[in-house]
Amino acid sequence: MYKEVLTVLNQYEELRLSDLTNEVSNLLNLSEEERKETLDNSKQTVIYYRIGWTKTYLTKAGLLENVRRGVYKITPEGKKVLESRVQITNDYLLKYPSFAEFFERNKSVDEEDLTIKDDRTPIENIEQSVKMISARLSDELLEMILSKEPVFFERLVLDLLNKMGYAFDDQSVIATSYVGDEGIDGIIKEDKFGFNSIYVQAKRWNWTVGRPEIQKFLGAVAGQGGNKGLFITTSSFTREAIEYAKKQLQVKLILVDGSMLTKLMIEYNLGVSVENTYEIKRIDMDYFDDEI
């Protein structure tokens, strides 16, 4: 469906995903019944779901561009690929580093894992599919976060730490962005009296966080008399920043990049909801072993 999506977007300046789905359905001459076919245990249509994955892959390869939330356009590279009439497959898209990196975020996913394999058991295929869905969800979460104001991200980070159980109670999560915090965006009190606190800095950035930013944060934590610091960003950290944080003895510094952040959000159900649940059942041998 890669070719069809590129073909449609090549005819328009930009399209919403819903309109793209309709235009691709027209191009494929889908019947009304095929357009309305839904996934098992879901209200989402099959064609919408498949085009959703297609646009994700093409966007990660740089053949499509996410203009704004839910709106896409073809890129010059996408036009070039379409004009070349090359067969576009997952293997072809892997030549683009950005697409390959999308799968490398989940280290258990590699080139052989991009499609369902006949030599795997059904359970293995399910597990692999879940990993792929989670990788896509992580990417979508980052897009959503980056579309929000910085103050929203600061609140998100504090909400996540609260869900993870670091705060003593809801009142122990304190946002400090507006009170002369000297680089501290939040404070998490770990006990009722506040003997132990975690000082938090949250940066909704597109660029890599370097050692200078970590040094400033370390100084801010030390200036507050703290010994625990958590620096969270939507981007990533340089090697120098990571090594510098590891060497600190007076203040324990933990660095969380965008990839780890979204994994934690998924694990602790922050900003996500369960779409489908599938039960896998087996024989209950205890029942059949009982003698009457």
N, C-alpha and C positions, 0 to 999 in steps of 0.2 A: 504493500500500500504506500510505500515511500514515493514512488513515481507519481501516483495519483494526487497525493497531498502537495507535492512540489508543483505539479501541473496546474492545480487549482489556484494556489497562491501566486503563481507566476502571472495569472490573469487579473489579479487584484492588488491594490496598494497594500491592504492589510485586511485581515478577517478575524472575527471572534471564533472561538472553537466551535460553538454551536452552528454558526454559519458555514464554517469549513466542513463540518460533518455533513451538513445538508448538501453542499456543492459536490463533495466527494461521492456521496450517495447517488446523486444525479449522474455523475460521470460513470459510475459503476452500474448504472441502470438497475439499482436495487428496487425490489418491489416494496409495497407498503408494509407487507408482512415482515420482510427482511429488515426494514428500517425500525420496526417496533419490537423486534426480537430482543429480549432482555437476558442478562446473565442469570444463572441460577442464584437464588437467595438475594437478588438485588433488583432495584428498579432501573438501574442503568442499562441502556441499550448496548448491544454487542458492538455495533458500528461506532458508537461514541467512545466506548472503552478502547477499541483498537486504534482509532485515530488519535486518541489521547496518548497512547504509548508511542505511536508513530511520530507525533509532533515532538514528544520528549526526546526521542532518539535523534531526530533531525536537528533539534535545537542544540543538543549537546555536541553534535558534530559540527555545528556552525553553519548548517545549511538553511536554518530558519532563525529568526530573531524574535524574541519575546518583547514586543514593543511596549506593552504595559499589561497589567493583569488580564489574562484571558484573551489577549489579542496578539496575532502573529503575522509575520511577513517573511517573504523569501529573501535571502541574502545574495550578494553577488556570487559567492561560492556556490550557493544552491542553484542559481541560474546557470552557472558554468557546468555543474554536474548534470543538470537536466538536459542541456544542449548537447552534452557529450553522448547521451543515450546509453550510458554505461548501466549495467544491471546493479541496482542499489540493494545491497544485502547488509546484514549485520557485520559480516566479514569485511565488506567494503568500507563501512563506516569506521571500523577499527583503525584505519590508517590515519584518522584524525585524533591527535593526542587528547583533545578535550573530551571526545567520546570515550576513549579508552580509560581516561582518568575517572569518568563517571562510574565505571564499574570497579575500578581499583579502590574506591572508597570503602567497598566491602571486600576485604582481602581474600575472601573465599570464592569470589567471582572472578573468573578469567575467561579467556577467549572460548574455551570449550564449554563454558557455562551459560553462554548467551541464549541458547535455545534448549527446548526440552529434548532430551536424548532418549532414544529407544532402548539403549543398553542400561539405563538406570531403572531402579524400582520405582513404582508409583509414589512411594513415600519420599524418595530422594528427589523426584521431580517436584513434588509439592514444596519441600523444604527449599529447593533452589528458587522456585517461583516466589516464595515469601521473601527471600533475600533480595530478589530483583525488585519486588514491589516496595520493600523498605528503602532500598537505594533511591528509587524514584521519589518516594515520599520525603526523604531527607532533602533532596534537591528542591522539591516544591516548598518545603518549610523554609529553607534559606531564602528563596525568592519572596515569600510572603513577609519574612522578617525584614528584608532589605527594602521592602516597599513601605514600611512603617517609619514613624519618626523615632529618633534615638531614644527619647524618653520611654517609648513603648518597649523597646528592647531592654532597657534597664529594669523595667517592671517585670518583664518576662523572666529575666534571669533570677530575680528574687522569688518569683512564683515557683520557678523550677526547684530552687534550693529548698523552699518550704515543702514542696511535694516530696523531695528526696529525704526529708526528715531531719535536716540540719537545724532548723529553727525549733526553739522550745515550744512556742505557740505562734499564732498569727500575729500577735503584737510584737513578737521578737524580730520581725522582718522590718527593717527601717530603711526607707529610701532617703538618701542624703544629697541628692543632686542640687537642691536649691538652698543649701545652708552652709556654703563655704566649705565644701568637703575636701578641698585640696587634692582632688583626683580620686576620691572615694565615692562610688555611686550607691553603695548600700552597705549596711551592716547587719549581720545575722548573729543574734545572741543565742548561744547554744544551751544556756541554762537560765533559770528563773532570775538569778541575781546579776547575770551578765559578766560572770567571772571569765568566761571564754567567749570570744567573738571572732567572726570571720569577716574580713574586710574585702569588699567586692568592687571590681571595676569591670564595666561592660562596654565594649566598643563595637558598634555596628558599622564595621569598616569593610571596604572592598579590597584594600591593600594590606600587605603583610605587616604584621606587628614586629618591630625590631627590638633590639636590646635597649635602646634609649627609653622607649615607652615603659619597659619592664623596670628599669632603674628608677624612673620617676614614681612608678606605683609602689616600689619597695620603700622609697623615701616617705611616701604618703602614709603607708601602713606603719612604718617605724615612728613617724611623727605622731600618730594616734596612740602609740604605745602598744600596738598589736603585734602578734607573732604568727598570724595566719592570714594569708592573702590569696584571693582567687581572681584571676584575670581571665575573662571570657570574651571571645571575639567571634564574629561571623566569618572571619577570614582564616588566616593561619599565622604561624609564628616562624621567624627565621631560626636557623640552627643556633646562631649566637644567642638569641633570646632564650631558647630552650635550655642551652647549656648554662647560661648565667643563672636562670631560675633554680636549676638543680644544685648549684654550688652554694646557695644561701643557707646559712646555719641559724642565724638569729630569727629570721622570718621564714616560715614554710610557705613557699609559693607554688601554687598549682595553676597550670595553664590549660585552658580548654578552648580548642579551635572549633570552627563551624561544623565540621564533621562529627566530632564527639558531642557537641551541643545538640544537634538534631537527633542523634541516636538516643541521648538521654531524654529528650522530649517525647520521643516515641515510646521508650521504655516506661516512662512515668505518666504517660497519657496527658501531656500538656499541649494544647493546641491541635490535638488529633482526636478522632473518635473511631470506634470500631465500625467498619463498613459491612463485613461479613464474618461469620463464624462457621467453620466446618468441623463436624465431629467425625473422627475416625474410630471405628469400633472393631472389636475383635471378639473371638469366642470366649465366653466366661466358663473356663474349665471347671471352676468350683461348682457351678450349677450342674454340669453334666456328670461330675464325679460323685455327686450325692446319690446314694442308693436308697431306693424306696423300700 
